[in-house]
């Protein structure tokens, strides 16, 4: 199945216990998206071109520029995420082109990330989509180490290496993907079939190879420019990867299967909402995956007013950042 088709297969189906009517259609906020695109674009120019020059001339004093580059990691991913859902720009070709360029700059395979994300929407918290759950098949200490490493950047490193599969013969790739995804759960056969079909698609494999080579050229050139300061770039890239890895499963960590959309919303200070692109309202995003990120806070307030009960509020009590750290305490559970 084509990844774009998966997006259309995800209707806006709000929980009837909390929502009496479907939310109104909301146009893409192009001004907000273009503002963030300009900000992330400037950060990428800094990372790939300007920072190595400043490090050579200012020395250690320029290392502080790593902070905005790391802080803007969720914004960079958020723009890719909007492109995945067709909500970055109204024009489909421009939307996809920008999403692909942003992914190349993040060393991510856009086609694979898009497909995986849309599958996650369709099959949320199915057995293949439970990275926080101990399956009992491996020694617990080994599984705990693997889970912790995943949170500490392992997911990002895996996504960086994923395009290498596209250089293998298609039949080998399909076997590896089928083995990794498995077919557990009531939808397991469908999940495995869709992933294997994607892995063997020659057009997508070609695009993934092309984008990966462009990413390697871009980042290889950047490391050359940094010269002796290359560890600054490596550490910054790693920290951006840690942020992405920790945020990936956060809204689904330890979530029971009977939770609406199998996801949570969180509280976050207002100053962080734009940086996170409202990732803290993830349950609402799963209810309405085609709604622009800028519309989610107003929808949350509307639903909160409609509920009239604190216990039914669409906003959870837990703070976003404390919840991110809570993932390190133990495995999640499926209840």
C-alpha positions in Angstrom: 0.0 0.0 0.0 1.3 3.5 -0.8 2.2 5.5 2.3 0.0 8.4 1.1 -2.9 6.0 0.9 -2.4 5.1 4.5 -2.8 8.7 5.5 -6.3 8.8 3.9 -7.1 5.6 5.6 -7.0 7.3 8.9 -10.3 9.1 9.3 -10.8 11.7 12.1 -12.7 9.6 14.6 -12.9 11.4 17.9 -13.8 9.5 21.1 -17.6 9.7 21.4 -17.4 10.0 25.2 -15.6 13.3 24.9 -16.5 14.8 21.5 -20.1 15.4 20.4 -19.2 16.7 16.9 -16.3 16.6 14.5 -13.9 19.6 14.6 -14.2 22.1 11.9 -11.7 22.0 9.0 -8.7 24.1 9.6 -6.4 25.5 7.0 -2.7 25.1 7.1 -1.1 28.1 8.9 1.5 28.9 6.2 2.9 31.8 8.1 3.7 29.7 11.2 5.2 26.9 9.1 7.3 29.2 7.0 8.5 31.0 10.1 9.7 27.7 11.6 11.1 26.6 8.3 13.2 29.8 8.2 14.3 29.2 11.7 15.3 25.6 11.1 16.9 26.5 7.8 19.0 29.1 9.5 20.0 26.5 12.1 21.1 24.1 9.4 23.2 26.8 7.7 24.8 27.4 11.1 25.4 23.7 11.6 26.7 22.8 8.2 28.5 26.0 7.2 28.9 28.8 9.7 29.6 27.0 13.0 32.9 25.4 11.8 34.1 28.9 10.7 33.1 30.4 14.1 34.8 27.5 16.0 38.1 28.1 14.2 38.0 31.8 15.0 36.3 31.9 18.4 37.4 28.6 19.7 35.6 27.2 22.8 33.5 30.3 23.1 31.5 29.2 20.0 30.6 25.8 21.5 27.5 27.4 23.1 25.9 27.5 19.7 25.3 23.8 20.1 22.4 24.7 22.5 20.0 26.2 19.9 20.9 23.4 17.4 19.8 20.8 20.0 16.8 22.7 21.2 15.5 23.0 17.7 15.7 19.2 17.1 12.0 18.7 17.9 11.1 21.6 15.6 13.1 20.1 12.8 11.4 16.8 13.3 8.0 18.5 13.7 8.3 20.0 10.3 9.1 16.6 8.8 6.1 15.3 10.7 3.8 17.9 9.2 5.1 17.0 5.7 4.4 13.4 6.4 0.7 14.3 7.0 0.6 16.7 4.1 0.2 19.7 6.4 3.5 21.6 5.9 2.4 23.3 2.7 -0.9 23.1 0.7 0.9 22.1 -2.5 1.6 18.4 -2.4 4.8 18.5 -4.4 6.3 21.3 -2.4 5.1 19.7 0.8 6.9 16.5 -0.1 10.0 18.2 -1.5 10.5 20.2 1.7 9.9 17.3 3.9 12.5 15.3 2.0 15.0 18.1 2.2 14.5 18.4 5.9 14.9 14.7 6.4 18.1 14.7 4.4 19.5 17.4 6.7 18.5 15.2 9.7 20.1 12.1 8.1 16.7 10.4 8.0 15.2 8.4 5.1 12.0 10.3 4.3 10.2 7.5 2.5 10.9 5.0 5.3 10.1 7.4 8.1 6.9 8.5 6.4 5.7 4.9 5.9 6.7 3.8 9.4 4.9 6.8 10.9 1.7 6.3 9.0 1.8 2.6 9.9 2.2 3.6 13.5 -1.0 5.7 13.2 -2.9 2.8 11.7 -1.6 0.1 14.0 -0.8 2.0 17.2 0.4 -0.1 20.1 0.1 -3.4 18.2 2.8 -5.9 19.2 5.4 -4.6 16.6 4.8 -1.1 18.0 5.6 -1.7 21.6 9.3 -0.8 22.0 8.8 -0.2 25.8 7.3 -3.6 26.6 9.4 -6.5 27.7 8.5 -9.5 25.6 10.0 -12.2 27.8 11.9 -13.8 24.9 15.3 -12.4 25.9 17.1 -12.2 29.2 15.6 -9.2 31.1 18.9 -7.5 31.7 19.8 -7.7 28.0 16.4 -6.4 27.1 16.6 -3.5 29.6 20.0 -2.5 28.2 18.6 -2.5 24.7 15.6 -0.5 25.7 17.8 2.1 27.5 20.2 2.4 24.5 17.2 2.9 22.3 16.1 5.9 24.4 19.7 7.2 24.4 19.9 7.6 20.7 19.6 4.0 19.5 16.4 4.7 17.6 18.0 7.5 15.7 21.1 5.5 14.9 18.9 2.7 13.6 17.0 5.1 11.4 20.2 6.5 10.1 21.4 3.0 9.2 18.1 1.8 7.8 18.8 2.9 4.2 21.6 0.4 4.0 18.9 -2.3 3.6 18.0 -0.7 0.3 21.4 -1.6 -1.0 20.9 -5.3 -0.4 19.0 -7.6 -2.8 15.3 -7.0 -2.4 14.6 -10.6 -1.4 17.2 -10.3 1.4 15.7 -7.1 2.6 12.2 -8.5 2.6 13.3 -11.5 4.7 15.0 -9.3 7.2 12.0 -7.0 7.5 9.6 -9.9 7.8 11.7 -11.4 10.6 12.0 -8.2 12.5 8.4 -7.1 12.3 6.9 -10.5 12.9 3.2 -11.3 12.7 2.0 -11.3 16.3 -1.4 -9.9 17.2 -4.7 -9.9 15.4 -3.3 -7.5 12.7 0.1 -9.1 12.6 -0.2 -10.6 9.2 -1.4 -7.4 7.6 1.4 -5.4 9.3 4.0 -7.8 8.1 2.6 -7.9 4.6 2.6 -4.1 4.3 6.1 -3.7 5.7 7.5 -6.4 3.4 5.7 -4.8 0.4 7.3 -1.4 1.2 10.7 -3.0 1.7 10.6 -4.6 -1.8 9.2 -1.7 -3.7 11.9 -0.7 -6.3 10.9 2.9 -6.6 11.0 3.5 -2.9 14.3 1.6 -2.6 15.7 3.9 -5.3 14.6 7.1 -3.6 15.9 5.9 -0.2 19.3 5.1 -1.7 19.4 8.5 -3.4 18.4 10.5 -0.3 20.9 8.5 1.8 23.8 9.3 -0.5 22.8 13.0 -0.5 22.7 12.9 3.3 26.2 11.3 3.4 27.6 13.9 1.0 26.1 16.8 3.0 27.3 15.5 6.4 30.6 14.3 5.0 31.2 17.8 3.7 30.3 19.2 7.0 32.7 17.0 8.9 35.5 18.1 6.5 34.7 21.8 7.1 34.9 21.2 10.9 38.4 19.8 10.7 39.8 19.4 14.2 36.5 20.5 15.6 34.6 17.6 14.2 33.6 16.2 17.7 31.5 19.3 18.2 29.4 18.3 15.2 29.3 14.6 16.2 28.1 15.4 19.7 25.5 17.8 18.5 24.1 15.3 16.0 24.1 12.7 18.7 22.2 14.9 21.2 19.7 15.8 18.5 19.3 12.0 18.0 18.8 11.4 21.7 16.0 14.0 21.8 14.3 12.3 18.8 14.7 8.9 20.3 13.2 9.9 23.7 10.3 11.7 22.2 9.4 9.0 19.7 7.4 6.7 22.0 6.9 9.1 24.9 3.1 9.6 24.3 2.6 5.8 24.1 4.9 4.7 26.9 3.1 2.4 29.4 -0.3 3.2 27.8 -3.0 0.6 28.1 -4.8 -0.6 25.0 -8.1 0.8 26.2 -6.8 4.3 26.4 -8.4 6.5 23.7 -6.1 6.4 20.6 -3.6 4.5 22.8 -1.8 7.8 23.4 -1.5 10.6 26.0 -1.5 14.4 26.1 0.8 16.3 28.4 1.2 19.7 30.0 4.1 21.8 28.8 5.0 25.5 29.4 3.7 27.8 26.8 7.2 28.8 25.7 7.9 25.2 24.6 4.7 24.7 22.6 6.0 26.2 19.4 9.4 24.4 19.8 7.7 21.1 20.2 5.1 21.9 17.6 2.5 20.8 20.1 3.8 17.2 20.3 2.6 17.2 23.8 -1.0 17.0 22.5 -0.3 13.7 20.9 -3.6 12.0 21.7 -5.4 14.8 19.9 -3.1 14.4 17.0 -3.9 10.7 16.8 -7.7 11.5 16.8 -7.2 14.1 14.1 -4.0 13.2 12.2 -4.8 15.6 9.3 -5.3 18.6 11.5 -2.4 21.2 11.4 -0.3 21.4 14.6 -1.3 25.0 15.1 -5.0 24.0 15.6 -4.4 21.5 18.4 -4.3 23.9 21.4 -7.6 25.5 20.5 -9.2 22.1 20.0 -7.9 21.0 23.4 -9.5 24.0 25.0 -12.7 23.4 23.2 -12.9 19.8 24.3 -12.0 20.7 27.8 -14.8 23.2 27.9 -17.2 20.7 26.4 -16.3 18.0 29.0 -16.8 20.3 32.0 -15.1 17.8 34.2 -11.5 17.9 35.2 -11.3 14.1 35.2 -12.4 14.1 31.6 -10.0 16.8 30.5 -8.1 16.0 27.3 -4.9 17.4 29.0 -3.1 15.0 31.3 -1.7 16.1 34.7 1.8 14.9 33.9 4.4 17.3 32.6 5.9 16.5 29.2 9.6 16.6 30.3 9.1 14.6 33.5 7.2 12.0 31.5 10.2 11.8 29.1 12.5 11.0 32.0 10.0 8.5 33.5 10.6 6.2 30.5 14.0 5.3 32.0 12.5 3.9 35.2 11.1 0.6 33.9 9.5 -1.2 31.0 6.1 -0.2 30.0 3.1 -2.6 30.2 0.3 -3.6 27.9 -2.9 -3.8 30.0 
